[in-house]
């Protein structure tokens, strides 16, 4: 489902450093992650988890160091970035937004419907974005992951604002993605994902990747 | 390609639905042109001197109005992150958004332009010419404006910065467009100013998305 290269998917990060203004958030980060692995980013608020995810997503420039996603037979494996903000438009209905992302990724409209159902937004299709609760907005953001299968998922606190059932859904989605050979890097507080590796960013000067 | 096209279609719809605000520039254009006779006097000669110039200024300023929200809304709600994080070029996004907003706003502006033109004592037989000029002129104003819009996207109350950055870029369109309208009003030679205004618009369309994309990448950094 993710293409022939998914199993050979590798992320290599070497000596990565991130800075916000003049402050170095972390430096000397090196790790290697393969397809089928989940990496949890942990650390106190402001330690640079979100910044690391944004760097991996190509949104923010690294202060120093290199990173490379590689997969056999692909130029650059596709990535999904889910940030703090859910990219939900207040005036469009939930269904319209799911349909938009399907068109955006060049997918069939059936994919949008399937994804809406999967994230538990059935029955809320005609509610405009401004009428959705924080948890429902987050679920609508998850739709993007389902509509377009991409090997790399970069998730910034994916379970924030979600109820217990929503958390279980994210855990389930991550497990399925992993089973397909996909890679997940998620900043997370509280309960993590089973069998995942952990990177505590606040200990980074020792370069501790468990 | 499907990415940029779907963004274009979405923006076109959003521009005319709740909160899009394509009506505001149209209202501004009409209001600014309508109150001109009260300021410059309603004598035919006065309006013939001031009318075309005032109308062109009103069109430029009306085109600046939607610029503050052009990219800001997408930056604030995370949509720009979602676009950029899915690997679709920022140039395509900037072009699609600006084009959609120009179509949603520029066409209504051009449609009401002849009404305002006649109100300002322009010869009615030049109406078609005024429509064409307003279309081309608003395209130039929107695309040059998108550069300022992208630069100020990350700022609260960035409107002033947009005006400061954009107005110098408006100067060629201002000169050629107003020259064309005056020529149309007096029955003079209008082909050269029309072509020069169109050249300014094409230059804006061809270059602005690259400049705007660069500014947007910095904004989300």
Interface residues (C-beta under 8 A of the other chain):
Chain A: X57 X58 X59 X60 X61 X76 X78 X79 X80 X81 X83 X84 X85 X86 X87 X88 X89 X90 X91 X92 X100 X103 X104 X105 X106 X144 X148 X154
Chain B: X2 X3 X5 X6 X7 X9 X10 X14 X17 X18 X19 X20 X76 X77 X78 X79 X81 X82 X84 X85 X86 X87 X88 X220 X221
